């Protein structure tokens, strides 16, 4: 058995420090929001979700969604209200 332990120690890969840049407030806010929605989905508290993503330069906008039957009309209505609120806040 001691031979096996010695062999596994020799095969160990040394760890290296991970350096990452600190996240700014916008990134932290997005990550926290996504984590909260993941938690709700795991708990079964969500049945539909829609995400609109805008690239850092504003040139690219993407949408993704996961819907159950009958939720599309309600989700479209909520997104319409959100769009109107966003436009009004820019004026």
N, C-alpha and C positions, 0 to 999 in steps of 0.2 A: 504494500500500500504506500509506503514512503516513496517508492520510485514514481508512482503515479502523481503524488503531490508535487514532487520536484519537477516533473515534466510539465505539469500545468502551470507552475510558477514561471518556468522558462518561457512559456508561450504567452505570458501576459503582455499586453500592450501598454506601454506607459501612457498615463493621462497627460493631456496638455491643457493649459489654461485657455478658456474661451473668452475672447475679447469681443465685446459688442458695443456699438455706439448707444448711448442713452436715448431712449425714445422721447420724442417731443410730446407736448400735451395733446395734439391732435391724434397722434398714433395711439397714445395711451387711452384716450377717450373711445376710439374705434375698437380697440382690443377689448376694453371693459364691456362695451355694448354687445359685441359678438359673444363674449364669454357668458354674459347674462342670458342671451337668447339660446345658447347651447345648453345651459343649465335648465331653462324652461322646457326646451325640447326633450331633454333626457327625462324630465319629470312627467312628460306627457301633457304639459300645460299649453302647448301650442299645437294647432292643427294646420296652420298655413303661415308662410313667411315670404316676404319679398325683400330683395336687397337691390339698391341702385348704387353702383360704384362709379365714381368719377376719378379719372386719372389726375395726377399731381399738376399737370399742365392744363387740365380742363378740356383737352382735345378729345378724350375718349370717355364715353358713358356706356356702362354695361348694366343689364338687368338680369337678375336670376330670381326664380320663384319656385316654391313648392306649395301646391294647392291640393286641397281635398275637394270633392264634389260640392258645388254650390257656393264655394267661397270666392270664386273669381269676380262676380259682380260686386260683392261687398269690398273686396280688396281694391278693385278699380275705383270705387267710390272714395275709399280712404286715401288712395294715392292722388286722386283729383283734388281733394281737400288739402292734402299736404302740398301739392304743387301750387295751388292758389296762395297758401300761407307763405311759401318760400318766395314767390314772386312779390307779394305784398311787403315782405320784410326787406326786400332789396330796394324798394322805392323810397 
